[in-house]
């Protein structure tokens, strides 16, 4: 049940203050671009959960299993599904459905992201890079916050989080 508090006009929902979530917007968990334990404690019961019932450790185990099957000194690139739009327009078409392989390995359920999994000489020598969209104030205003590079490392467990662009391409290539 929603109610308005007298001081500060903050909105509460089952005891959780939405003003607090806005105040925490500099916290990586609050700007992960999808529900987190901080923003949706009724959905994600533990701070370790990235999606309901699946922890950050489970996603890391899935990436390790992928790395075991990869040849030595190889790279796997998983890309999120594009956001669908009506042809010739910028109008979103339907609800976004994440790419199954990308979401299974990362727990990220947002478009315009990429995962680079680099395996070294051993299956334990794995580097997980998550490339995310650059911050766009207009997008944040109209569609809400998206994942950022800090959330890529702090929330989703990436070894490296990069904002999409030339710098990200150069960093992954080296």
C-alpha positions as CSV (number, residue, x, y, z in Angstrom):
1,X,0.0,0.0,0.0
2,X,1.4,3.4,-1.0
3,X,1.3,6.3,1.4
4,X,2.8,9.8,1.6
5,X,5.0,10.6,4.5
6,X,4.5,14.0,6.1
7,X,8.1,15.1,6.1
8,X,9.9,15.2,2.8
9,X,6.9,13.9,0.9
10,X,8.6,10.5,0.3
11,X,6.5,7.6,-0.9
12,X,6.7,4.3,1.0
13,X,5.8,0.9,-0.2
14,X,5.7,-1.9,2.5
15,X,8.1,0.2,4.6
16,X,10.6,0.8,1.8
17,X,11.1,4.4,1.1
18,X,11.4,5.2,-2.6
19,X,13.1,8.5,-1.7
20,X,15.8,6.4,-0.1
21,X,16.3,4.5,-3.4
22,X,16.6,7.9,-5.2
23,X,19.1,9.1,-2.6
24,X,21.1,5.9,-3.1
25,X,21.2,6.5,-6.9
26,X,25.0,6.8,-6.7
27,X,25.2,3.4,-5.2
28,X,25.8,0.8,-7.8
29,X,23.0,-1.4,-6.7
30,X,20.5,1.4,-7.1
31,X,21.6,2.1,-10.7
32,X,22.0,-1.5,-11.9
33,X,19.2,-0.8,-14.4
34,X,17.2,-3.7,-13.2
35,X,15.7,-4.8,-9.8
36,X,18.3,-5.4,-7.1
37,X,17.9,-6.2,-3.4
38,X,18.3,-2.5,-2.6
39,X,15.5,-1.4,-4.9
40,X,13.2,-4.5,-4.8
41,X,13.8,-6.4,-1.5
42,X,10.4,-8.1,-1.9
43,X,11.6,-9.8,-5.1
44,X,15.3,-10.4,-4.4
45,X,15.5,-11.8,-0.9
46,X,19.3,-11.6,-0.6
47,X,21.8,-9.0,-1.6
48,X,23.6,-11.8,-3.5
49,X,20.6,-12.5,-5.8
50,X,20.8,-10.9,-9.3
51,X,17.5,-12.4,-10.5
52,X,14.9,-14.1,-8.3
53,X,16.3,-17.2,-6.8
54,X,19.7,-17.0,-8.6
55,X,22.8,-15.6,-6.9
56,X,25.8,-13.9,-8.2
57,X,27.8,-17.0,-7.3
58,X,25.6,-19.2,-9.5
59,X,26.2,-16.9,-12.5
60,X,30.0,-17.0,-11.8
61,X,29.7,-20.9,-11.7
62,X,28.0,-20.8,-15.1
63,X,30.8,-18.7,-16.6
64,X,33.4,-21.0,-15.1
65,X,31.6,-24.0,-16.7
66,X,31.7,-22.2,-20.1
67,X,35.4,-21.5,-19.6
68,X,36.1,-25.2,-18.9
69,X,34.7,-26.0,-22.3
70,X,36.7,-23.3,-24.1
71,X,40.1,-24.0,-25.7
72,X,43.2,-22.5,-24.0
73,X,43.8,-18.8,-24.7
74,X,40.4,-18.2,-26.3
75,X,37.6,-15.6,-26.0
76,X,33.8,-16.0,-25.9
77,X,31.7,-12.9,-26.7
78,X,28.0,-12.9,-25.6
79,X,25.8,-10.0,-26.7
80,X,22.5,-8.9,-25.3
81,X,19.5,-8.9,-27.6
82,X,18.8,-5.6,-29.2
83,X,15.8,-3.5,-28.1
84,X,13.1,-3.9,-30.6
85,X,11.5,-0.9,-32.3
86,X,8.8,-0.5,-34.9
87,X,10.4,-0.4,-38.4
88,X,11.5,3.1,-39.3
89,X,10.8,4.6,-35.9
90,X,12.2,5.0,-32.4
91,X,9.0,3.7,-30.9
92,X,9.6,0.6,-28.7
93,X,7.9,-2.5,-30.0
94,X,6.6,-4.7,-27.2
95,X,8.4,-5.8,-24.0
96,X,12.1,-6.4,-24.1
97,X,13.2,-10.1,-24.0
98,X,16.8,-10.6,-23.1
99,X,19.1,-13.0,-25.0
100,X,18.9,-16.4,-23.2
101,X,22.6,-17.2,-23.4
102,X,23.7,-13.7,-22.3
103,X,21.2,-13.6,-19.4
104,X,22.1,-17.2,-18.4
105,X,25.8,-16.3,-18.1
106,X,25.6,-12.8,-16.6
107,X,22.3,-12.2,-14.9
108,X,22.0,-8.9,-16.9
109,X,18.5,-8.5,-18.3
110,X,19.1,-5.3,-20.3
111,X,19.8,-4.5,-24.0
112,X,23.0,-2.9,-25.4
113,X,25.4,-4.9,-23.2
114,X,28.1,-7.4,-24.1
115,X,30.1,-10.0,-22.1
116,X,33.7,-10.8,-23.0
117,X,34.9,-14.0,-21.3
118,X,38.7,-14.5,-21.8
119,X,40.2,-17.8,-20.9
120,X,43.9,-18.1,-20.3
121,X,46.1,-21.2,-20.1
122,X,43.9,-22.8,-17.4
123,X,40.1,-22.9,-16.8
124,X,40.7,-21.0,-13.6
125,X,42.4,-18.2,-15.5
126,X,39.3,-16.4,-16.7
127,X,38.6,-12.7,-17.1
128,X,35.0,-11.5,-17.2
129,X,34.5,-8.1,-18.8
130,X,31.0,-6.5,-19.0
131,X,30.5,-3.7,-21.6
132,X,27.6,-1.5,-20.8
133,X,25.9,1.5,-22.5
134,X,27.3,4.9,-21.9
135,X,25.2,7.1,-19.6
136,X,22.5,9.0,-21.4
137,X,20.5,11.6,-19.4
138,X,17.7,11.6,-21.9
139,X,17.3,7.8,-21.7
140,X,17.4,7.9,-17.9
141,X,14.7,10.5,-17.9
142,X,12.3,8.7,-20.2
143,X,13.1,5.0,-19.7
144,X,14.8,4.8,-16.3
145,X,18.4,4.1,-15.2
146,X,20.5,1.5,-17.0
147,X,23.4,-0.5,-15.9
148,X,26.7,1.4,-15.5
149,X,30.3,0.3,-15.4
150,X,30.4,0.5,-11.6
151,X,27.4,-1.7,-11.3
152,X,29.0,-4.1,-13.7
153,X,31.8,-4.8,-11.2
154,X,30.0,-4.2,-7.9
155,X,26.7,-5.8,-8.6
156,X,27.2,-8.3,-11.4
157,X,30.7,-9.5,-10.4
158,X,32.6,-8.5,-13.6
159,X,36.4,-8.2,-13.3
160,X,36.2,-5.2,-15.5
161,X,33.2,-2.9,-16.3
162,X,33.5,-0.7,-19.4
163,X,31.1,1.9,-20.9
164,X,30.5,1.2,-24.6
165,X,32.6,3.2,-27.1
166,X,36.1,3.5,-28.4
167,X,37.7,3.2,-25.0
168,X,35.9,-0.1,-24.4
169,X,36.9,-1.5,-27.8
170,X,40.5,-0.6,-27.1
171,X,40.6,-2.0,-23.6
172,X,39.2,-5.4,-24.7
173,X,41.5,-5.6,-27.7
174,X,44.6,-5.4,-25.5
